């Protein structure tokens, strides 16, 4: 009987250790493209393009409505070009 109780306690301890590892959320990397629907609830960070000139890589980190973290890498035209119409 003691072995059964010890085995059950070990099983519970192992299960809780695995549950802690699964509680950490992984980041979802979205693929850029035309007409991509983004479910943005909160923007965490984005690339500052105010001083850049020309086409540069940019990144958007955000949370969706389910609370999952997403990363979107894309190309954008910088806004810091002087004398550019």
C-alpha positions as CSV (number, residue, x, y, z in Angstrom):
1,X,0.0,0.0,0.0
2,X,2.9,2.3,0.8
3,X,4.4,1.7,-2.6
4,X,1.1,2.6,-4.3
5,X,0.9,5.9,-2.3
6,X,4.6,6.7,-3.1
7,X,4.1,5.9,-6.8
8,X,1.0,8.1,-7.0
9,X,2.8,11.0,-5.2
10,X,5.7,10.6,-7.6
11,X,3.3,10.7,-10.6
12,X,1.7,13.9,-9.3
13,X,5.1,15.6,-8.7
14,X,6.2,14.7,-12.3
15,X,2.9,15.9,-13.8
16,X,3.2,19.3,-12.0
17,X,6.8,19.7,-13.2
18,X,5.6,19.2,-16.8
19,X,2.7,21.6,-16.3
20,X,5.1,24.3,-15.3
21,X,7.1,23.9,-18.5
22,X,4.0,24.1,-20.6
23,X,2.7,27.3,-18.9
24,X,5.4,29.3,-20.6
25,X,3.9,30.6,-23.8
26,X,5.8,30.4,-27.0
27,X,5.9,33.4,-29.4
28,X,4.0,33.0,-32.7
29,X,5.9,34.3,-35.7
30,X,3.4,35.6,-38.3
31,X,4.2,35.5,-42.0
32,X,4.0,38.8,-43.8
33,X,2.0,39.2,-47.0
34,X,-0.7,41.2,-48.7
35,X,-4.1,41.2,-47.0
36,X,-2.9,39.5,-43.8
37,X,-5.5,39.6,-41.0
38,X,-3.8,40.6,-37.7
39,X,-5.7,40.1,-34.5
40,X,-4.0,42.9,-32.5
41,X,-5.3,43.6,-29.0
42,X,-2.2,45.3,-27.5
43,X,1.0,46.4,-29.2
44,X,4.1,45.5,-27.1
45,X,6.7,47.1,-29.3
46,X,7.4,48.2,-32.9
47,X,10.4,49.4,-34.9
48,X,11.0,53.2,-34.8
49,X,11.1,54.3,-38.5
50,X,11.2,58.1,-37.9
51,X,15.0,58.4,-38.5
52,X,15.4,55.7,-41.2
53,X,15.5,56.4,-44.9
54,X,14.6,53.9,-47.6
55,X,13.1,50.4,-47.2
56,X,14.1,48.9,-43.9
57,X,13.2,45.7,-42.0
58,X,10.7,46.3,-39.2
59,X,9.2,44.3,-36.4
60,X,5.9,44.4,-34.6
61,X,5.4,42.5,-31.3
62,X,1.8,42.3,-30.1
63,X,-0.7,40.3,-28.1
64,X,-3.9,39.0,-29.8
65,X,-7.3,38.9,-28.1
66,X,-6.5,35.5,-26.6
67,X,-3.4,36.9,-24.9
68,X,-0.9,35.1,-27.2
69,X,2.2,36.9,-28.2
70,X,2.9,37.4,-31.9
71,X,5.9,38.7,-33.8
72,X,5.6,40.1,-37.4
73,X,8.7,40.9,-39.4
74,X,8.1,43.0,-42.5
75,X,9.6,45.7,-44.8
76,X,8.6,49.4,-44.5
77,X,9.6,52.7,-46.0
78,X,11.5,54.9,-43.5
79,X,10.0,58.3,-42.7
80,X,13.3,60.1,-42.1
81,X,14.3,60.9,-45.7
82,X,15.1,64.6,-46.1
83,X,13.8,66.4,-49.3
84,X,11.7,63.3,-50.3
85,X,8.2,64.0,-51.7
